[in-house]
Amino acid sequence: MEIVRSGLLALPFLSPLVAGPSVVVWQSLVTAACVAGLLISVRVAGLGTPLLMWLLAGALTVSVSALSSGMPSTLAALFAIAGVGAMAFVGSGALREGLASTKSLAAGVVVAGLASSVIGLLQYYGHAEWLVPWTTSPALGQAYGNLRQRNQFATLISMAWIAVLWLHVVSPTARARRRLMAVALLLLVAAAASTSRTGLLQLLAIVGVASFIAKRERRGWRAESRGQVQLPSPLLLLATIPLYFAIAWLLPQLAGGSEGAVESMLQRLHTGAPQDHSRLILWRNVLTLIAQHPWTGWGWGELSFAHYSTRYDGARFVEILDNAHNLPLHLAVELGIPAAVLICGGFLWMVIAARPWRERDPARLMAWGMLGAIVLHSLLEYPLWYGPFQLVFGLCLGMLWPGKARSAIWPALSSLAAVAMLAIVGLAGWDYIRVSQIYLPPDERLSAYKEDTLAKVRGTWLFTRQAEFAELTLVAVTPANAAEMHSLAQRVIHFSPEPRVIIKLIESAQLLGRDAEARAQAERFNEVYPQEFARWLKEADRDPAQLPPPQ
């Protein structure tokens, strides 16, 4: 059973499935299936009242947002909250079951980190082609495993590092601890290969806190330790920082190729992000949007449309901005400041009330460490938009805020919840496969969808936006369908305000005689995507005098 639990926890991080119009759907469905398996394999326990109230508050605020942004945009968020809640029950049960259960879950994170490290290093040196389609083969010097983003890869490595330290604490023999130190070294190499600055911050925090605990441990901090050394020595832990930088310098030297062909971690620290991709610009834009709708926000999933439709006084973040890259700011811009204060303030209150600085239990210290890695990442990006991190986040919540007693009704409820979750996964998976057919070449579609594909996928409810996006981009605007296409474009632009959607909106507005709207959209198009706007004018052989000229 322990092997099953470890595998269920590791699989979402390692799953290679990314087919269809959205790269996260299959990952989310695989995660949900694994959550269902963990609900069955772990005897769950109840949650503390503060955690239950906090989860319900999050679900309520997202549900209220559906009144303005529509249910399809909030379904995924509500399903994710349900998954986090389910994993919290699993975490509470694992903590009550004791060492064996907690150890199997920690081993799952280590397995995911180890497997991802091997894949990442193969990718880094350009030797991952033989693993396709079980992974991807990116450009030389890129390492991210199957998570396809180096900061996510680095956060997984950080969580695996924390799990290794905890396993070191509970390992009974010196031989087992030496093996764990070898695992930690491989994880350190993978962390350097990720070239993630977020990962470096996490490593510094992990080493700093672990060194402090190890020093206090040797001074008799834990009476229950009875003088036994559990964590590695503080000097050994601190030595990992210069070792990290030495590895970060060495890895590009071994990659071959022309000089400078592989970007090193040291280069990334020196040069930083491109100016037009700066998080400071991004956050300034988001603060402007928050000021426009401070109380109720723009609506869940509406940030990209808000960014497109707003003119800023200063610099504009150059990409389609669908996440604030900072969880409190994202909640504030989409749900409003009161909701952001409720969710973030409630979480901060729970943390302060739990007093993590006074924690003594090794398993809970591990949970605090993993939770801290995810929270730190959430202040810079959005790991909680991805299933694997939702799974670990929920697991840590349950371990840190468990209920006071185990109820006899939990096994029956957890089995029922697992069946319901698997049913949803099956229905959603089939619906997603149907919608994905329109995004495939005709000869690769299922036989039932080779003809009249667009009409057959229109009936979806879970993936309405993906189906409407396909319809808008595939169907030409004509005088006969201008009204229908205009209405469709007005909906789709809230989903993805990209050039081909904007073009359809402008063309349909012109055919309907809505010249003022067409000109206003052309002005926004010109400001947000000046190069694409100029290309559109040239390809369509339009008279520039009729529309704003490109900047």
N, C-alpha and C positions, 0 to 999 in steps of 0.2 A: 504493500500500500504506500510505503514511503517513496518508492521509485515512481509510482503513478502520480503522487502529489508533486514531486519535483518536476516531472515531465510536463504536467499541466501548467505549472508556473513558468517553465522555460519556453514552452511552445509559442506563445504570442510574440516573444522577442525574436524568434527564429523563423517564423512562418514566412515563406517567400511569396505568398499570394498577393498580387497587386492589380489584377485584371480589372478592366472596366473604366468608366469615366472618373472614378474617384479612387485614389491610391490607398485611402484609409478604410474603405468599407469592408474588404475581406479581412483586414487585420482586426477590425472591431468585431466582426462576426466570429472569427477564430477565438478572440479573447472571451467573448460571451459564452461560447461553447466550453472553454476551459473553466470559466467561472462556474458553470453548471456542474462540471465534473468535480470541482473542488467542494461545491455544496454537498455533493453526495459522499465524497471520500473523507471529509472532515466532519466530525460531530460538532456542529456549530453551537454557539452560545449567544446569549443576548448582549445588547449594547447598553452603555451608559446613557442616561437621559440626556445629558448635554449633546452627545454625538447624534442621537436620534433627532433631537430638535433641530440641530444644525443641518442635517441632511434634508429634513423636511422643509426647512426654510429655503434651502437652495432649490429644491424641486418646485416649491410654490412660486418663487420669484421668476423662474424660467417659464412656468406655466402661465403666469400673468402676462409675460411678454408675448405669448402666442396670440393674445387678443389683437396686437398690432402687427406683428411680423408674420403671423400665420403658423398653423400647426406643423407643416412639414419641416420648417427650420428649427423647431424645438424638440421634435421627436428624438433626434439623435442625442441631444443633451439630456433629456429625461431618461433615455435608455442607459446612458453613461452613468448618471447618478444612481440609477437602480443597480447597475453593476458594481459601482463603488460600495453601495450599501450592502450588497450581497457578500462582497469580499470582506467587509468589516465584520460581518457575522462569522465568516470563516476564520479571520484573524483572532477574534475573541475566543472561538472554540479551540483553535490551535494553541493559544496561550494556556488554556485550562487543561488541555491534554498533556502538556508538559514537554520535556526536552525532545522526545522522538518526533513529535509532530512539528514543532518549531524548527528542528534541525532539517527535516525534509523540505520545508519551504525555503529555508536559507540555502540549502543545497540547490534548489531549483534556480535561484538567482545566480549562484556561482556557475552552474552549468550553462545558463544563458550567456553569462559574461565570458566564460572560457571559449565556448563555441563561437561567439561573436568575435572574440579576439583573434582566433585562428583565421576566420573568414576575413576579418578586417586587415590583417597583415598580408594575407594572400592578395587582397585587393590593392593594398598599398604598393606592393611590388609587382603588380600586373600579372599575377599568376592565378586569377580566379576564373578564367574563361572556361575551364573544364567543369566548374561547378554550376554554370548556367544550365537550366533555369532555376536551380535551387538557390541562387543568389544572383547578384549583378556583377558586372566587371567594369568598374568606373575607370576614369583616367588615372595614370600613374600618380601615386602620392595621395590618393583618396582612400580613406578607410572609414566605413560605417556599418559593416555587417549587413544584416537584412533590415535595419532600421532606416536606411537611406537618408540619414541626416546625421552629421558628425556630432552635434551637441546631444542628440538622443543617444547615440552610441556611447559618448563619454559619460552620460548620466548612468547608463546601464553598467559601465565599467566601475563607476564610483560606488554604486549600490553593491556590486559583486565584491568590491574591496572591503566594504563594511561587513558583508556576510562572512568573508574570509577571516576578518579579525574576530568576529564572534565565534566562528568555528574553532579558531585558535584557542579561545578562552575555554571552550567546553571539551576540547580534544584531550583524551586521557594520556596520550603517549607523546614523547619527544619526536618520534619518527613521524607521526601524523602531523605534528606542528611544522616540521621541516618541509613536508610536502605542501602544506598550506603556504609557506613562505615562497616556495617555487611558483605556486599558482599566483600569488600576489605579484611576483616579479613579472610574469607574463602579462598580467592585467596592467601593470605599470607601463610596459612597452606598448600595449594597445592604446592606453590613454595618451601617450606621447604621439603615437601615429595618428590619432584623431585630430590633432592640431586644434583642439577645442579650448578656447579661453574659459568657457563655462566649466569644462572639465578640470582645468587647472585650478580655478577657484574652489571647486568641490574638493579636489585633492588636498589643497592647502588647509581647508577647514577640517577635513577628516584627520589628517596627520596632526594638526594642532590639538584637536580635542582628544584624539586617542593618546597622544604623548602626555597630555595633562592627566588623563585618567591613569595611564600606566605609571606615571610618577607618584600620584597619590596612592595608587595600589601598592607600590613598594614601601610606602610609609604607613601601611596598615590601614588604608582608607576603608576597606571592606573587612569588617570583623569576620564575615563568613568565609573569607578567603583563607583564613588560618595561616597566613604567611606565604601561601603558594603564589608563585608568579604566574599570571594568566595572559596578559597582553605582552607582545614583544617589548623589549626595553625602549625607553624614550629616545635614546640615542639612535637605535636602529630605525625607529619610526621616522625621526627627523632626517636621517640620512637619505630617505627616499626622495626628498626634494631636490638636492643636488644630483642624485642619480637620475631623476626624471629629466632634468635639463640636459644632462650628458646624453641620455638616450635620444632626446628630442634633437640634439645636434647630430648624433651619429646616424639616425635613420635615413635622412635624405642623402647622406654621403654614400650609403650602400645601395641606393635606388638606381644608380647609373644614370644614363642619359646626359644631356647637355647641362652645363652649370646653370643652376637656378630653375631647372625644369620642374623640380618638386619643391613646393612651398613648405618651409619648415615652421615649427611652432615659434621659433625665435623671430622669424620674419613677420609672422602674424602679430606677435606682440609689439613689434617695432612699427609696423605700418598701420595696423588697425583696419577697420572696415572702410570701404570706399566712401567718400564724403556724402554722396547722394543716397547711400544705404545706411547712414548713421542712425543708431537707435535714438540719439538725441533729437534728430529731425522727426523721426517717427513719433516719438512721445510728445513733441510739441504739437504735431498735427492732431494727435489724439486728444490732447488737452483742449485744443480749439473746438473739436467736435463735442467734447463733454460740456463745454461752456454753452453750446447751442441748445442742448437738451439735458440739463443737469438732473432733472427729477425723475424722468421715466426712461431716459436713454433713447437711442435710435431704434431699439428692437433687437431681439436675438438674431444673430446672423446678418445684421444690416451694416456692419462696419465698412465693408468694401464699397457699398453704394454711398454711404455717408462720405467716405474719403473721395470718391469720384465726383460727387455733386457739390463739394465745398471748395470755395476759393480761399486760399490761405494768404495771409499778408507776407509771410516769409517763404522759406524753402519748402518744397513739397517732396515727400517720400516718393521715389520714382516707381515703385511697383504697386500692383493691386494690393491694397492693405486690408486683409481680412482678419488680422489679429493684431492686438496692440503690443505683443511681445512683452507683456507685463500683466499678470493676472488681475491685480486690483484695478488698473487702468482699463482693461478690457471689460470687466464687469461694470465699471462706471459708465463707459461709453455706450454699451449695449443695453444695460438694465437700469442705469441711473445711479447717481451717487448714494441715495438711501439704501438700495439693494446691495451695492458694493460694500458699504459700511456694515450692513447686517451680516453679510457672508464673511468678509475678511475680518471684521471686528469680532464676530462670533468665534471664528477659528483662533484668533489671537487670544481671546479670553480663555478658551479651552486650554491652550498651550500654557499660558501663565498660571492658570489654576492647577494644572498638572505638575508644575515645578520640575521641568526636565533636568535642571541643574542639580537636583537632589536625588536623581534616579540612581538606584543601585543594582537593579535586576539586569543581568547581561542581555537577556532576550529583548527587553523593552529598550535598552540602550541601542541595540541594533535597529529596532523599529524607529527610534528617534533619528538615528543617523540616515536611514533610507528616506524617511519623511523629509528630513532637512535637505537632502540632495534634490528631491523633486521640487520642494518649495523654492530653493535657490534657483533652479532652472526655470521655474514658473515666473520668477521676477524678470527674466531676460527673454523667455520664449514661451512656448505653450505645450509642454509635454502632456498635460492633462487632457489634451484633445486627441490623444492616442491611447488605444486600448491597453497595451502592456503596462503603461505607467499608471493608468487608472486602477488596474488590478493590484499593483504593489501599493499604491496609495491607500486603497481601501483596506488591504491587509494590515498595513501599519496603523490605520485608524482604529481597527478593531483590537489590536494588541495594546494600544495605548489608552483606549477608553472602553474597556469591556464592561459588561453588566455584572451585577453583584452575585447572581446565582444562575445556574443552568436550569432551564425548564424542560420538562418532558415533552412539550409540544414542539420544540425546535426541530427535531429530526423529521417529523412529518411535514412541517412547514418548509424546511429546506429542500426536501425531496419534491414537494409540489412546486416550489420556486424553480428548481432545476428543470423540471419537465416543462414548465411554462417558458423558461428561457430558451430551451432547446427548440421548442415549437416556434418561437419568434425567430430564432436563428434560421430554421428551415424555411419558413415563409419569406423572411427578408432575403435570404440567399437566393431563393428561386426568383423572387421579384427582381433582384439586382441582376441576375443572369439574363432575364428577359430584356430589361432596359439596356444592358450592355450590348445586346445584339446589334443595335443601330450604330454603335461605335466601331463595329468590326467590318472588314471587307466582306462583300456578299458571299464569297466562296468559303469564308471561315464561320459563317453563322450556322446556328442549328437549322436543320432541314425545315422545320415548321416556320422559321422566320426569314427564310431566304427571299420571299416575295412579300410585298406590302408590309415591310418591317415597321415602318413608322406608325402606321395605323394600329398595329398589334401591340405596340409598347405604350400607347397613350393611356391605357387603363390603369397604370400604376398609381398608387397613392403614397407609398413610402419614398419613392424616388421621382416624384413629380418634376422637381426642378431639373434633374438630369435629362428627363425625357423632353421637357419643354425646350431646354437649351439645344438639344439635338434637332428638334423640329425647326427652331428658329434659324439655326445655321445652315440647315439643308434645303429649306424651302425658299425659293426666290420671291422677292416682293413684286407684286403686280397690281395694277389698278383693281383687279377683281378681288384680291385677298388683302388689300392694304389695311382695311379696318381690323381684320382678324390678326394680321401680323403686327400691327401697331400695339394692340392690346397684349399680345404675347411678348413683344419686346419690352413693354413697360413692366411686365412681371419678371422676365429673365434678367433685366439689368440690375435688379436687386440681388440676384444670385451671383452674377458674374459680369461686372461692368467692363468688359474688354472690348477692343476695337470692333470686332465683327458683330457684336451685339449692338453697339452704338450706331454702327452704319445702318443696320436694319431699322433701328428706331428712327433715324434721320430720313431714310428713304421712304418709309411708310408715312411719316408725318408730312413729307412733301407731297406725296400722292393724294393725301387727304386734304391738302390745302392749308395745313397748319404750319404756315411759313415761320411764324414767330417761334414756335416750339422747335422746328428744324434748325433755325439759326442759333437758338440758345444751346441746343445739343451739339451743334457744330463748334460753337465757341468752347464748350467744355471739352470736347474731343480734341480740339487744337491745343488747349492748355495742358491737358493731362497726358496726351499721346502725340506730341508734335510731329515726330517722325512718321508714325502710322497715318496721321492725318494727311501729311504731304504725299505719302505714297498712295493713299486713297484718291486724292484729287488727281494725281497723275494717271493712275490706272483707269479711273472712270472718265478721264478726259473732261473733267468738269471745268467750268469757267470760274476761276478764282474770285472774280468780282462778285459772284453770287453768294460766296461763303467767306468767312474770315480767312485771310491768307495765313499760311504756316509761319510760325515764329522763327 
